[in-house]
Amino acid sequence: MNMQNTPFNLAQCIEHAGKYFSHQKVITRKVEDDTLHEITYAEVLGRVRQLANALQKLGVKQGDRVGTIALNTYRHLEAWYAISGQGAVCHTINPRLSPAQMIYIINHAEDRFIFVDHIFWPLIEKLHPQFPKVEGYIVLTDKEHMPTTAHDVKLYCYEELIKDESTEFTWPEFDENSGSSLCYTSGTTGNPKGVMYTHKSNLLHSYAAGSTDGFGINSMDTILVVVPLFHANSWGISYLGPMVGANLIFPGKRMDGVAIFEVIDKYKATSAAGVPTVWTNLLDFADKEGRKMESLRDVVVGGSAAPPWMFTAFREKHDAELLHAWGMTETSPLGTMNRSIPQLDNLPAEEKAKIRMKQGRPVFGIDIKIVDEEGNELPRDGEAVGHLLVKGNWVVHTYFGADKPAVNADGWFDTGDMASIDRFGYMEIVDRSKDLIKSGGEWISSVDMENLAMGHPEVLMAAAIALPHKKWGERPLLVVIPKEGQNPTKEGIKEHLKSEFADWQIPNDIVFVKEIPMTATGKFSKLTLRDQFKDFYAEAE
Ligand code: ADP
């Protein structure tokens, strides 16, 4: 053997942080009382090892699935490392899933134990009789906040469970291709599908995501982790943060503008990552209060398309750069990231700005291409739009428990997104293929329409959906939440849309609402909206 060959184990991230960044911190808005809590990486490491010892005593074995139904907190992070580090699989479960989906995935994963925030216990307790394989629950809280149960099931208090355990633990060595973590897609169509990440895939992903052209962070940074630990690995930040020794801020259950602004300000966050809706609320709050986020350098946004006004707002009002990233559960999730390259410097400012708003270029380790219906590759000219395919060592090959691969014969995974790729390699998502609005044989991008509508000064949020229409097959409807105290008119918004859309693309109607239904991952739930408005154009000519 020429070189050493220690198999990757995710516990190495927290071991490194505890040893070499011992004073750096994990800050949490506690779920119990919304107060702010600080703990160092050295302390986290000790507690991770205590928990690993406790889990062994409970009989957790390599390969076992252990679930978590929890928000972003230091305890949830500790559970991640203790579970995966000893060779079990950390199955993150989105607490906002419907009961039916939760029952499906917990049974499909065959979770033996589940870590749960005390606030979700009442919900889980009701569902418990439908989880025949679950042997016990560990409530991520202290003695004081411990719930009780009427069921004949083991309920452990997290702090009590670990308190007498040793802070020493020897991580076992096993194949780095073993499953470390399991995350189900939200299953907007059909049953949710599980993606089983491995120690190797997660670590490779973290190296790439942590590179300068990825999140570009180091121990000088404090990162606000809005993106949930329960969804797509918190975009890898919970591994790469400890790897590079960055401070982490976990916002607990408070995602509102006031609370998010407070932690950014108080802890001088330099970087933040989350979906666009969170930033909309944050920017709205900062605007109303006339306050600036002084410390922020960059904000990574993904999960759905960030509207153009958001890039300008962060840059002009907060001197922060909004970085567009694209990915999905199936890609761990980082696929592309929008960073600049030298060639863009020769372009006119307006063209460069447009390119910088696209979803970005693949990070090293990922390849992308677009193809037509027959699978023929389309040109990288920024014009052609096709099905986006992706390949890489942190992209799904076969869904958990599935009998056939999710990739084609050449190993490419079809993302279900429609996109273009320009001559510089920047990819732009046009739409999810199922959200495209197909009117009279032509299509309209719901993403473009929403982006433009959300640039209207009186509009807070807007979702464009396709509704069945007798004559045209489908026609667009725009659902709008006005900004507080504003009364935009349908005509005004239509005029605004005409600046970029042809007359035939303009929505037949616009409805004003107070709320838009969201998916469990914080995106507009177009499925619910389409259902809610399904007969809206039934009589329309
Ligand atoms: P869910 O299906 O619950 O939304 P995923 O996180 O796996 O879960 O969703 C991935 C999808 O989100 C992508 O296929 C794409 O359609 C969309 N998406 C992710 N990032 C972006 C982005 N920056 N811009 C537009 N769409 C995005």
Boltz pocket constraint, residues with backbone or C-beta under 6 A from the ligand:
constraints:
  - pocket:
      binder: B
      contacts: [[A, 185], [A, 186], [A, 187], [A, 188], [A, 232], [A, 301], [A, 302], [A, 303], [A, 304], [A, 305], [A, 306], [A, 324], [A, 325], [A, 326], [A, 327], [A, 328], [A, 329], [A, 330], [A, 359], [A, 415], [A, 416], [A, 417], [A, 429], [A, 431], [A, 432], [A, 519], [A, 521], [A, 523]]
      max_distance: 6.0
